[in-house]
Amino acid sequence: MAKQVLLAAKLDTAASAELRDTLIAAQDDDIVLEAGAVQMLGGACVELLMSAAALWHNAGRRLSIQNASPQFLEDLETFGLAPDTFLEDAA
């Protein structure tokens, strides 16, 4: 069973250390990122999510997004990304 990770509402540079620590703590698990509360997604956290997706993929584990908020999706688009650009089973 995949580990659920609730993403913070504000994923800016200040939130990146906590997100990094959360991802490191879950590195041996399949994870589902619950993105329904995200109201702001900044560059530092986008980089972390992209790196995590690559690490999980290379380790043969699954990392996916669930219930992505409209703002999360809009912010990804601002960075030129779609959820399926770097995450399997993105919603």
Buried (B, 14 or more C-beta within 10 A) or exposed (E): EBEEBEBBEBBEEEBBEEBBEBBEEBEEBBBBBBBBBBEBBBBBBBEBBBEBBEBBBEEEBBBBBBBBBEBBBEBBEEEEBEBEEBBBEBB
